Amino acid sequence: MSADPDEALVAAVGRGEPAAIRAFVAAKAPRMMALAGRMLGDASEAEDVTQDLFLKVWKHAAAWRPGPAKFDTWMHRVALNLCYDRLRRRREITTDALPERVDDGPAADAGLIAAETSVQVSAALARLPDRQREAIVLVHYQDMTNIEAAALMEVSVEALESLLSRGRRTLRDTLGYLRNA
Amino acid sequence: MTAERFEDLAMAYGGDIRRWPAEYQTEAFARLAANETARLPLLEAGALDTALNASAPMAASGVLRERLIASAPRPRPVWSRAGAWMSGAGLAAACAAGVFVGGINSSRLFTAPVTTASRTVTAPAVAARVAPVSAAPVSAATASTSDTANDAASVYFNESWFSGLESEG
């Protein structure tokens, strides 16, 4: 079992030390906001999830004891649960909530092309089945190892690999034109 | 490592072997060194990586960060906890003194034979006499447990933190 790099910081957060709280927010808020943003594709909802997540962190930090799971992994699990709650609610309301693919019109400059690519990739990610998207977000964007991601998703490493392959293959087919641009 | 396995790993983990699971890296680099065509699946997976990396993450704004910091509970400072203890003890002492003084004074208040009814009627007067004695400790206790401080303290000392972390969601 590897040591949890966040252990000392989480303990200080649990004691309510203002400097530790600031350091913790600086370290974790961007990472958690990115996770929620990629899972939900909506900045406002991602902010809500991040806030809900941090309320749970403040509540549990003092009781955290290092164990098999790192605190960062626990945060990912809670954040993903919050995301899935919202995705479920979204599906109940409408089945047409996914962002539309942007028009493939001519771009004016490199900045616009980059921005357009970013939007297209986000839209393609949003169209993936949730579990495939989750696997790609955890491994590609959140830099988790296959073992960490599989444990977090409660699947075998082989199943994770399958989710990654299927998701990436779909993305490759969807975004294939990018390679020829 | 077979060519098929190499391609599967590239498809799953991307075009950079250094980002593959550690247990496959040595074999993968060896295969790449021995076989130039092994580069093709890496190039294809790398193109997808590049596209994925073009998607900028949603940023945590300064406003959000400040909101998160503001939502964190603060520990009650030592002087506040001592003050609360002192004010509690002071309140108890004042009450005890009030009852004692009130008991003495009430016997002086009534020259007529004291009945149960007259005690009931004069109770506010007794309380009024006691009030100045206990006023200071009561207000101190109130100040040290304002809404914000109380909320923070109740969260900070909540014993339920010590169980059930793993299933939180």
Interface residues (C-beta under 8 A of the other chain):
Chain A: V13 R15 G16 E17 P18 I21 R22 V25 A26 A29 P30 M32 M33 A34 A36 G37 R38 A43 A46 E47 T50 Q51 F54 L55 K56 W58 K59 H60 A62 A63 W64 A69 W74 R77 V78 N81 L82 A114 T117 S118 V121 S122 L125 I136 V139 H140 Y141 T145 N146 I147 V157 E161 L164 S165 R168 R169 L171 R172 L175 L178 R179
Chain B: D8 M11 A12 Y13 G14 P21 E44 A45 A47 L48 D49 A51 L52 A54 S55 A56 P57 M58 A59 A60 S61 L64 R65 R67 L68 I69 S71 A72 P73 R74 P75 A152 V155 Y156 N158 W161 F162 S163 L165 E166 E168 G169
